[in-house]
Amino acid sequence: MQTRNLGDVTVSAIGLGGMPLSIEGRPDRDRALATIHAALDAGVTLIDTADAYHLTATDVGHNEELIAEALRTWGGDSSDVLVATKGGHLRPGDGSWYVDGSPDHLRQALDASLQRLGVEAIGLYQFHRPDPNVPYAESVGVLNEFLDAGKIRLAGISNANPDQIREAQDVLGGRLTSVQNQYSPAFRSSQPELDLCAQLGLAFLPWSPLGGIGKASALGDTHGAFERVAAAHGVSPQQVALAWELAQAPVVIPIPGSSRPETIQDSVKAADLILGPEEIVELDAAVQR
């Protein structure tokens, strides 16, 4: 597995997004654990989760607990696996989402995540989504408190625009490590954020890098150029999409979600797929908006 830098930590160039394992349509626990184990067996050392990845109001933190169990029960050495989680985006259990970026809520959310993950310090903690009712600097500023207290190793933000990225970097005194935004062949509106991260040396973690739950399997049908390049290499269009994202900048670390061992096993192979310059130009042109 090729690697990339996330702050001062080296992680696999392809991570695992845990969300599909815990929300609507989630697999049973055995298959979910098998999926995480398959990712670890393939060399994945970055797993992304959030306290809001759950189904009902009674299983908040389901995904965090699932990942903690998978790491405990895996036969390998998990000491170099970085678990990234998020707080500030909530689900009441009826399928809807809302935000709470207040420092008090984030403090409570962090402590609960620490307990569910069973760790003294979270590898990467990310403010999940801006709260229009709370000044952004107040929400991000509490990450300074977490860093200083040793409760988190690295700090990140998610669903941020360029101005918010710059503000977070300033508020954190240069200690911002990563930005997690949606980015895929079907969704390129975060290109300015990716470009800014490359300029600032911040890791950019595309969420839904294959187009989202329920759409990833049809990526080749909706984006013919990716299907054509995939056929030329004898690989899946999904691998081509992830390799194309990796080629956008050295700071990009896609975190494809998966609910089956086979899909994450396919995704991680993208780290070793080398696309030619002409292929990248073709793919770029195919997704221009």
Buried (B, 14 or more C-beta within 10 A) or exposed (E): BEBBBBBEBEBBBBBBBBBBBBBEEBBEEEEBBBBBBBBBBBBBBBBBBBBBBBBEEEEBBBBBBBBBBBBEEBEEEBEEBBBBBBBBBBBEEEEEEEBBBBBEBBBEBBEBBBEBBEBEBBBBBBBBBBBEEBEBEBBBBBBBBBBEEEBBBBBBBBBBBBEBBBBBBEBBEEBBBBBBBBBBBBBBEBBEBBBBBBEBEBBBBBBBBBBBBEBBEEBBEEBEBBBBBBEEBEBBBBBBBBBBBBBBEBBBBBBBBBBBBEBBBBBBBBBEBEBEEEBBEBBBEBBEE
